[in-house]
Amino acid sequence: MLHDGDPPQPVPKNPGPIPIPADVERAEMRSVLLRHVVNGGNCRACGRPPDHTGYCWAARVAYERLRSDWRRSDL
């Protein structure tokens, strides 16, 4: 066994992804809503058709995330 005198250093654990600050996430969701607009046909940004709510899939997800954030801030 080779030993150079220094004790072995522990390998740091991967902490995972850094959480996105809430204000940055809200700004991103707002920009998604502005880009993904459906005017009578498909979405002008992604080309997907609207669902029963009138939003494309990406806009619907952004709307739901903003809505859940508004509910949390009211408490």
PyMOL commands that set and color helices and strands:
alter all, ss='L'
color gray80, all
select helices_A, chain A and resi 22-35+57-74
alter helices_A, ss='H'
color red, helices_A
deselect
rebuild
show_as cartoon
